[in-house]
């Protein structure tokens, strides 16, 4: 990380490049997670260039900036990141980027902190997986539109119109999700996953959420953690547990084996998208598609 920061400092010292003229006047936007990349593309449309640092299946908790990322960051007019220490290893880089021409925007700053879920695992003291509350993601959308409109005033009407359309889609998503979850009895709403990425989802829709690794994938689950959770699954007659696309599946497979060793059975209900979207070009490669896919997978497996 120190080498990356040093490279960044040297590049900045050599002078900022004129990225706008290089790209026909369009804003150059860098995003961190796939959720934010999809969001910014929905609002910016054809009026911006978007470079996402992280791809499908990438864990933002452990992500380290490469030299290629540094180049993207230096060329950016705006950098959108989640904040709340989700991108823990990139924080120092963003701090170095702060200036009049380089604008890192932590979208989670738009959320009222008193409504967030506390967490001792992050320097922010909050659970950063806020995109699993659709209302919070709406606030992200409003913030993105405001920032783009301020930076590129001539296209402000376009950005605001796109934001309005996307917010309408999020309203529809909320209704769809609620209708699907209402088909699952309350006593079946226990969600066991690789790590605690779904606490905001659980709070919104009445699920008890239990993650094997805790909120951050930087923590490792021990044998005692596996055994304790196996006992919990048996006691609560949990039908299914879930793999996450950005977390190695071996932890959930070990949990399944621990349950079986106690004379019980639990199915792996499928793979959920937690800290990253699915592959580009798929339904799960969009925020809305990911959310619907997760809900369908969870409800169908737990019934």
GIRARA-V613747 format. One record per residue. RES is the residue in one small letter. SS is DSSP state (2 for helix, 1 for strand, 0 for the rest). PSI is psi in degrees with one decimal (none if undefined). OMEGA is omega as a letter, one per 40 degrees, with the letter a starting at -180 (NA if undefined). Layout:
res | ss | psi | omega
RES | SS | PSI | OMEGA
RES | SS | PSI | OMEGA
This chain:
res | ss | psi | omega
x | 0 | -38.6 | a
x | 2 | -38.3 | i
x | 2 | -39.3 | i
x | 2 | -43.5 | i
x | 2 | -39.2 | i
x | 2 | -44.7 | i
x | 2 | -41.4 | i
x | 2 | -46.6 | a
x | 2 | -41.3 | i
x | 2 | -43.5 | a
x | 2 | -43.2 | i
x | 2 | -37.5 | a
x | 2 | -28.9 | i
x | 0 | -13.7 | i
x | 0 | 138.7 | a
x | 0 | 138.6 | i
x | 0 | 156.1 | a
x | 0 | 81.3 | a
x | 2 | -32.2 | a
x | 2 | -48.7 | a
x | 2 | -32.1 | i
x | 2 | -27.7 | a
x | 0 | 39.1 | i
x | 0 | 35.6 | i
x | 0 | -6.6 | i
x | 0 | 145.6 | i
x | 1 | 138.6 | i
x | 1 | 117.7 | a
x | 1 | 133.4 | i
x | 1 | 134.2 | i
x | 1 | 158.1 | i
x | 0 | -73.9 | a
x | 0 | 162.3 | i
x | 2 | -31.0 | i
x | 2 | -41.9 | a
x | 2 | -34.7 | i
x | 2 | -45.3 | i
x | 2 | -42.9 | i
x | 2 | -50.1 | a
x | 2 | -36.3 | i
x | 2 | -37.6 | i
x | 2 | -37.2 | a
x | 2 | -38.9 | a
x | 2 | -28.9 | i
x | 2 | -137.6 | a
x | 2 | -1.7 | a
x | 2 | -0.5 | a
x | 1 | 161.4 | i
x | 1 | 130.1 | a
x | 1 | 127.5 | i
x | 1 | 114.1 | i
x | 1 | 131.7 | a
x | 0 | -38.5 | a
x | 0 | 142.6 | i
x | 0 | -171.4 | i
x | 0 | 135.7 | i
x | 0 | 3.9 | a
x | 0 | 134.0 | a
x | 0 | 110.6 | a
x | 0 | -22.7 | a
x | 0 | -32.6 | a
x | 0 | 0.9 | a
x | 0 | 134.8 | i
x | 0 | 140.1 | i
x | 0 | 137.5 | i
x | 0 | 173.0 | i
x | 2 | -34.6 | i
x | 2 | -36.0 | i
x | 2 | -39.5 | a
x | 2 | -41.3 | i
x | 2 | -43.6 | i
x | 2 | -42.6 | a
x | 2 | -40.3 | i
x | 2 | -36.8 | a
x | 2 | -8.1 | a
x | 0 | 143.5 | i
x | 0 | -34.4 | i
x | 1 | 140.8 | i
x | 1 | 119.8 | i
x | 1 | 125.4 | i
x | 1 | 162.7 | a
x | 0 | -51.2 | a
x | 0 | -168.9 | a
x | 0 | 26.1 | i
x | 0 | 22.4 | i
x | 0 | -47.6 | a
x | 0 | 60.8 | a
x | 2 | -41.0 | a
x | 2 | -4.1 | i
x | 2 | -7.0 | a
x | 2 | -45.5 | a
x | 2 | -36.6 | i
x | 2 | -45.4 | i
x | 2 | -38.0 | i
x | 2 | -37.5 | i
x | 2 | -27.6 | a
x | 2 | -17.0 | a
x | 0 | 116.2 | i
x | 0 | -177.9 | a
x | 0 | -30.4 | a
x | 0 | -24.8 | i
x | 0 | 118.6 | a
x | 1 | 91.1 | i
x | 1 | 128.8 | a
x | 1 | 114.5 | i
x | 1 | 105.3 | a
x | 2 | -28.1 | i
x | 2 | -15.7 | i
x | 2 | -16.4 | i
x | 2 | -10.9 | a
x | 0 | 141.1 | i
x | 0 | 113.7 | a
x | 2 | -26.1 | a
x | 2 | -14.9 | a
x | 2 | -5.3 | a
x | 0 | 161.5 | i
x | 0 | 127.1 | a
x | 1 | 152.4 | i
x | 0 | 130.9 | i
x | 0 | -4.7 | a
x | 0 | -13.6 | a
x | 0 | 148.1 | a
x | 0 | -25.4 | i
x | 0 | -16.5 | a
x | 0 | 17.6 | i
x | 1 | 151.0 | i
x | 0 | 122.7 | a
x | 0 | -1.0 | a
x | 0 | 51.4 | a
x | 2 | -16.7 | a
x | 2 | -12.8 | i
x | 2 | 5.5 | i
x | 0 | 109.4 | a
x | 2 | -32.9 | i
x | 2 | -38.4 | i
x | 2 | -39.3 | a
x | 2 | -31.0 | i
x | 2 | -39.6 | i
x | 2 | -35.6 | i
x | 2 | -45.4 | a
x | 2 | -43.5 | i
x | 2 | -41.0 | i
x | 2 | -43.5 | i
x | 2 | -46.0 | i
x | 2 | -40.4 | a
x | 2 | -42.3 | a
x | 2 | -44.9 | i
x | 2 | -41.3 | a
x | 2 | -36.7 | i
x | 2 | -39.2 | a
x | 2 | -27.5 | a
x | 0 | 71.2 | a
x | 2 | -31.4 | a
x | 2 | -21.7 | i
x | 2 | 17.1 | a
x | 2 | -42.7 | a
x | 2 | -38.7 | i
x | 2 | -46.7 | a
x | 2 | -42.2 | a
x | 2 | -36.7 | i
x | 2 | -41.9 | i
x | 2 | -38.8 | i
x | 2 | -42.5 | i
x | 2 | -43.3 | i
x | 2 | -40.2 | a
x | 2 | -38.9 | i
x | 2 | -35.9 | i
x | 2 | -40.5 | i
x | 2 | -36.5 | i
x | 2 | -34.1 | i
x | 2 | -44.7 | i
x | 2 | -40.8 | i
x | 2 | -44.7 | i
x | 2 | -45.1 | a
x | 2 | -41.2 | i
x | 2 | -44.9 | a
x | 2 | -46.4 | a
x | 2 | -42.2 | a
x | 2 | -41.2 | i
x | 2 | -44.9 | a
x | 2 | -30.1 | i
x | 0 | -16.6 | i
x | 0 | -7.9 | a
x | 0 | 120.6 | i
x | 0 | 148.3 | a
x | 2 | -35.7 | a
x | 2 | -6.4 | i
x | 2 | -1.6 | a
x | 0 | 66.2 | i
x | 1 | 116.1 | a
x | 1 | 111.7 | i
x | 1 | 119.7 | a
x | 1 | 179.0 | a
x | 0 | -41.1 | i
x | 0 | 163.7 | a
x | 0 | 65.2 | i
x | 0 | -10.8 | a
x | 0 | 21.8 | a
x | 2 | -37.3 | i
x | 2 | -36.7 | i
x | 2 | -46.3 | a
x | 2 | -41.7 | i
x | 2 | -37.2 | a
x | 2 | -32.8 | a
x | 2 | 16.3 | i
x | 0 | 33.3 | i
x | 0 | 141.5 | i
x | 1 | 121.7 | a
x | 1 | 128.9 | i
x | 1 | 120.7 | i
x | 1 | 136.1 | a
x | 0 | -39.2 | a
x | 0 | 1.4 | a
x | 0 | -169.1 | a
x | 0 | -35.5 | a
x | 0 | 134.5 | i
x | 0 | -4.5 | i
x | 0 | -16.4 | i
x | 0 | 146.1 | a
x | 0 | 139.8 | i
x | 0 | 129.2 | i
x | 0 | 176.5 | a
x | 2 | -40.0 | i
x | 2 | -39.7 | i
x | 2 | -44.0 | a
x | 2 | -45.7 | a
x | 2 | -41.9 | i
x | 2 | -42.0 | a
x | 2 | -33.7 | i
x | 2 | -42.9 | i
x | 2 | -39.2 | i
x | 2 | -44.1 | a
x | 2 | -42.8 | a
x | 2 | -46.4 | a
x | 2 | -34.2 | a
x | 0 | 5.3 | i
x | 0 | 48.8 | i
x | 0 | 127.4 | a
x | 0 | -37.3 | a
x | 1 | 149.9 | i
x | 1 | 163.6 | a
x | 1 | 137.9 | i
x | 1 | 155.4 | i
x | 1 | 142.4 | a
x | 0 | -26.5 | a
x | 0 | 8.7 | a
x | 0 | 133.9 | i
x | 0 | 135.7 | a
x | 0 | -11.1 | a
x | 2 | -29.4 | a
x | 2 | -42.0 | i
x | 2 | -35.5 | i
x | 2 | -38.4 | i
x | 2 | -38.1 | i
x | 2 | -43.6 | i
x | 2 | -42.3 | i
x | 2 | -36.6 | i
x | 2 | -38.9 | i
x | 2 | -44.5 | a
x | 2 | -35.6 | a
x | 2 | -17.5 | i
x | 0 | 10.9 | i
x | 0 | 16.4 | i
x | 0 | 174.6 | a
x | 0 | 140.4 | i
x | 0 | 136.0 | a
x | 1 | 152.3 | i
x | 1 | 113.5 | a
x | 1 | -7.1 | a
x | 1 | -177.1 | i
x | 1 | 127.4 | i
x | 1 | 150.3 | i
x | 0 | 117.7 | a
x | 0 | -72.9 | a
x | 0 | 0.7 | i
x | 0 | 151.5 | i
x | 0 | 176.7 | i
x | 0 | -172.0 | a
x | 0 | 146.2 | i
x | 0 | 139.5 | i
x | 0 | -6.0 | i
x | 0 | 165.7 | i
x | 2 | -41.1 | a
x | 2 | -7.3 | i
x | 2 | 2.3 | i
x | 0 | 155.8 | a
x | 2 | -48.1 | a
x | 2 | -44.6 | i
x | 2 | -39.7 | i
x | 2 | -45.6 | a
x | 2 | -45.5 | i
x | 2 | -42.0 | i
x | 2 | -47.1 | i
x | 2 | -47.0 | a
x | 2 | -44.0 | i
x | 2 | -41.9 | a
x | 2 | -45.1 | a
x | 2 | -51.8 | a
x | 2 | -45.3 | a
x | 2 | -33.5 | a
x | 2 | -32.2 | a
x | 2 | -15.1 | a
x | 0 | none | NA
